[in-house]
Amino acid sequence: MFIKSGERESIIQAEGIERTTLVWGEHTLLGEFRLAGGAKLPSHSHPHEQTGYVVSGRMRFILNGTEEIVVGPGDAWCIPGDVPHAAEIIEDAVVIEVFSPRRDEFLPK
């Protein structure tokens, strides 16, 4: 599958969080997140492994309600499925993430 940049649609996932599904396959989904400084993603978990990379900006992850990790440009992570995690956006950020298995709720309508 190939998707050209002009063929994608972005959605506002939450206040200050814009998601664009870039491409997907049978087992994975690649997304871009544009995150506004000050935005917060409340603690949640899902069965999908979540692998990410910070293109620009800074954010703080909170894992299992206690472990805090600040990430910035060039940093990457892999959060196993079912691990509770939250995020606080320190400064405007662009993040690329892969989810496996594919997150069907992120597929374009």
Backbone as CSV, one residue per row, in Angstrom:
resi,resn,N_x,N_y,N_z,CA_x,CA_y,CA_z,C_x,C_y,C_z
1,MET,0.840,-1.167,0.000,0.000,0.000,0.000,0.889,1.236,0.000
2,PHE,0.531,2.199,-0.817,1.195,3.496,-0.851,0.118,4.562,-0.720
3,ILE,0.369,5.554,0.136,-0.575,6.658,0.296,0.210,7.952,0.159
4,LYS,-0.156,8.768,-0.792,0.507,10.048,-1.022,0.045,11.050,0.039
5,SER,0.891,12.028,0.350,0.613,12.961,1.451,-0.712,13.704,1.284
6,GLY,-1.093,14.045,0.086,-2.346,14.770,-0.118,-3.588,13.912,0.025
7,GLU,-3.419,12.617,0.223,-4.548,11.700,0.320,-4.916,11.359,1.760
8,ARG,-4.270,11.990,2.730,-4.505,11.678,4.141,-5.414,12.713,4.782
9,GLU,-6.087,12.262,5.832,-6.964,13.141,6.598,-6.511,13.140,8.052
10,SER,-6.446,14.325,8.652,-6.087,14.436,10.070,-7.363,14.612,10.884
11,ILE,-7.320,14.100,12.106,-8.450,14.304,13.010,-7.929,14.820,14.346
12,ILE,-8.776,15.545,15.030,-8.455,15.999,16.383,-8.877,14.864,17.318
13,GLN,-7.888,14.222,17.914,-8.159,13.094,18.799,-8.593,13.574,20.175
14,ALA,-8.022,14.668,20.627,-8.355,15.294,21.903,-7.825,16.723,21.817
15,GLU,-8.162,17.547,22.783,-7.693,18.927,22.753,-6.166,18.965,22.705
16,GLY,-5.625,19.590,21.651,-4.185,19.709,21.502,-3.509,18.483,20.912
17,ILE,-4.303,17.491,20.472,-3.728,16.256,19.926,-4.369,15.967,18.568
18,GLU,-3.559,16.105,17.519,-4.013,15.848,16.154,-3.345,14.571,15.640
19,ARG,-4.148,13.658,15.099,-3.630,12.377,14.625,-3.859,12.237,13.131
20,THR,-2.822,11.786,12.431,-2.932,11.454,11.020,-2.462,10.018,10.852
21,THR,-3.341,9.167,10.356,-2.941,7.805,10.034,-2.208,7.862,8.703
22,LEU,-0.940,7.472,8.713,-0.101,7.591,7.520,-0.277,6.412,6.574
23,VAL,-0.218,5.202,7.131,-0.346,3.987,6.320,-0.566,2.821,7.275
24,TRP,-1.099,1.727,6.765,-1.341,0.556,7.595,-1.246,-0.700,6.739
25,GLY,-1.037,-1.792,7.437,-0.988,-3.093,6.795,-1.860,-4.051,7.585
26,GLU,-1.654,-5.311,7.365,-2.460,-6.317,8.055,-2.169,-6.334,9.554
27,HIS,-0.902,-6.044,9.950,-0.510,-6.188,11.351,-0.046,-4.901,12.026
28,THR,0.190,-3.840,11.278,0.718,-2.608,11.865,-0.023,-1.382,11.342
29,LEU,0.130,-0.289,12.069,-0.404,1.007,11.660,0.625,2.063,12.031
30,LEU,0.906,2.970,11.092,1.862,4.055,11.290,1.088,5.366,11.353
31,GLY,1.331,6.138,12.407,0.628,7.402,12.566,1.550,8.543,12.929
32,GLU,1.109,9.749,12.591,1.809,10.973,12.980,0.906,11.718,13.959
33,PHE,1.509,12.194,15.036,0.780,12.950,16.051,1.409,14.334,16.164
34,ARG,0.579,15.357,16.067,1.003,16.743,16.285,0.394,17.159,17.614
35,LEU,1.259,17.476,18.551,0.861,17.669,19.940,1.172,19.095,20.380
36,ALA,0.195,19.767,20.934,0.362,21.152,21.379,0.935,21.181,22.792
37,GLY,1.876,22.085,23.009,2.434,22.258,24.342,1.321,22.479,25.363
38,GLY,1.410,21.796,26.492,0.409,21.904,27.541,-0.688,20.853,27.447
39,ALA,-0.809,20.183,26.309,-1.832,19.138,26.167,-1.484,17.951,27.060
40,LYS,-2.515,17.234,27.466,-2.319,16.044,28.299,-3.132,14.899,27.735
41,LEU,-2.502,13.744,27.697,-3.177,12.516,27.310,-3.357,11.713,28.589
42,PRO,-4.599,11.514,29.032,-4.803,10.826,30.313,-4.316,9.380,30.272
43,SER,-4.101,8.839,31.441,-3.630,7.456,31.543,-4.627,6.521,30.862
44,HIS,-4.069,5.606,30.089,-4.868,4.621,29.361,-3.981,3.427,29.044
45,SER,-4.592,2.373,28.596,-3.826,1.218,28.114,-4.598,0.607,26.961
46,HIS,-3.903,-0.174,26.172,-4.501,-0.868,25.037,-3.637,-2.082,24.758
47,PRO,-4.180,-3.061,24.045,-3.411,-4.287,23.818,-2.284,-4.130,22.799
48,HIS,-2.190,-2.981,22.163,-1.217,-2.780,21.087,0.154,-2.384,21.635
49,GLU,1.208,-2.998,21.092,2.556,-2.514,21.336,2.670,-1.172,20.619
50,GLN,3.305,-0.198,21.256,3.380,1.173,20.734,4.841,1.591,20.660
51,THR,5.345,1.756,19.452,6.726,2.137,19.222,6.735,3.536,18.627
52,GLY,7.529,4.448,19.205,7.479,5.826,18.736,8.828,6.498,18.632
53,TYR,8.795,7.659,17.967,9.987,8.457,17.699,9.594,9.928,17.725
54,VAL,10.367,10.750,18.444,10.106,12.189,18.504,10.849,12.886,17.368
55,VAL,10.091,13.514,16.478,10.676,14.300,15.394,11.078,15.673,15.927
56,SER,10.193,16.293,16.702,10.477,17.608,17.279,9.662,17.768,18.556
57,GLY,10.114,18.677,19.419,9.399,18.968,20.655,9.835,18.082,21.808
58,ARG,9.094,18.236,22.930,9.409,17.463,24.138,8.114,17.061,24.815
59,MET,8.150,15.875,25.408,6.994,15.391,26.145,7.435,14.493,27.292
60,ARG,6.539,14.330,28.244,6.806,13.488,29.413,5.824,12.324,29.390
61,PHE,6.353,11.112,29.443,5.528,9.926,29.597,5.456,9.571,31.071
62,ILE,4.311,9.100,31.499,4.142,8.546,32.836,3.672,7.103,32.641
63,LEU,4.515,6.151,33.041,4.214,4.731,32.869,3.796,4.131,34.199
64,ASN,2.747,3.324,34.170,2.247,2.658,35.382,1.938,3.642,36.505
65,GLY,1.685,4.898,36.171,1.320,5.898,37.172,2.466,6.421,37.997
66,THR,3.687,5.901,37.808,4.792,6.308,38.673,6.077,6.667,37.930
67,GLU,6.423,5.924,36.903,7.699,6.129,36.203,7.559,7.253,35.179
68,GLU,8.373,8.310,35.330,8.320,9.452,34.418,9.571,9.497,33.552
69,ILE,9.345,9.707,32.248,10.451,9.773,31.295,10.188,10.944,30.359
70,VAL,11.150,11.877,30.267,11.048,13.000,29.338,11.791,12.622,28.059
71,VAL,11.121,12.844,26.914,11.726,12.528,25.618,11.733,13.785,24.749
72,GLY,12.736,13.840,23.865,12.883,14.966,22.947,13.326,14.474,21.586
73,PRO,13.677,15.395,20.697,14.027,15.036,19.326,15.062,13.912,19.249
74,GLY,14.731,12.905,18.455,15.631,11.767,18.267,15.415,10.628,19.242
75,ASP,14.659,10.869,20.316,14.401,9.806,21.286,13.314,8.872,20.764
76,ALA,13.356,7.628,21.213,12.400,6.621,20.763,11.993,5.740,21.937
77,TRP,10.914,4.971,21.774,10.400,4.114,22.829,9.625,2.954,22.230
78,CYS,9.411,1.978,23.069,8.501,0.885,22.771,7.777,0.552,24.067
79,ILE,6.467,0.777,24.078,5.645,0.500,25.253,4.881,-0.796,24.969
80,PRO,5.086,-1.817,25.807,4.366,-3.071,25.578,2.853,-2.874,25.693
81,GLY,2.103,-3.771,25.080,0.651,-3.733,25.200,0.216,-3.863,26.647
82,ASP,-0.921,-3.260,26.959,-1.570,-3.333,28.271,-0.826,-2.622,29.398
83,VAL,0.200,-1.821,29.083,0.895,-1.041,30.108,0.213,0.324,30.213
84,PRO,-0.296,0.694,31.400,-0.911,2.009,31.550,0.123,3.114,31.307
85,HIS,-0.267,4.104,30.506,0.634,5.216,30.225,-0.160,6.486,29.965
86,ALA,0.467,7.613,30.295,-0.099,8.939,30.070,1.009,9.793,29.476
87,ALA,0.639,10.965,28.958,1.655,11.865,28.418,1.267,13.308,28.692
88,GLU,2.290,14.115,28.957,2.140,15.562,29.101,3.057,16.191,28.080
89,ILE,2.528,17.084,27.269,3.309,17.697,26.210,3.977,18.947,26.777
90,ILE,5.303,18.939,26.836,6.075,20.045,27.418,6.165,21.204,26.441
91,GLU,6.418,20.893,25.167,6.434,21.914,24.116,5.901,21.267,22.846
92,ASP,5.364,22.080,21.936,4.803,21.539,20.697,5.689,20.427,20.165
93,ALA,5.056,19.325,19.766,5.825,18.148,19.356,5.191,17.480,18.140
94,VAL,6.053,16.814,17.382,5.628,15.929,16.300,6.220,14.562,16.616
95,VAL,5.355,13.553,16.638,5.749,12.196,17.010,5.236,11.237,15.942
96,ILE,6.045,10.252,15.603,5.649,9.178,14.696,5.554,7.904,15.531
97,GLU,4.433,7.164,15.370,4.262,5.944,16.148,3.738,4.802,15.282
98,VAL,4.176,3.593,15.649,3.711,2.358,15.031,2.967,1.563,16.100
99,PHE,1.814,1.032,15.727,1.030,0.193,16.627,0.910,-1.203,16.025
100,SER,1.125,-2.213,16.878,0.963,-3.593,16.448,0.317,-4.371,17.591
101,PRO,-0.758,-5.108,17.344,-1.424,-5.213,16.060,-2.021,-3.876,15.637
102,ARG,-2.453,-3.809,14.413,-3.026,-2.591,13.841,-4.183,-2.093,14.714
103,ARG,-4.252,-0.787,14.915,-5.365,-0.180,15.654,-6.466,0.158,14.662
104,ASP,-7.430,-0.709,14.574,-8.495,-0.523,13.597,-9.296,0.755,13.834
105,GLU,-9.384,1.207,15.091,-10.134,2.448,15.364,-9.402,3.668,14.802
106,PHE,-8.146,3.533,14.396,-7.395,4.630,13.786,-7.457,4.600,12.256
107,LEU,-8.105,3.606,11.684,-8.224,3.535,10.233,-9.159,4.645,9.742
108,PRO,-8.876,5.217,8.568,-9.772,6.253,8.009,-11.180,5.689,7.822
109,LYS,-12.153,6.525,8.032,-13.560,6.130,7.866,-13.926,6.051,6.410
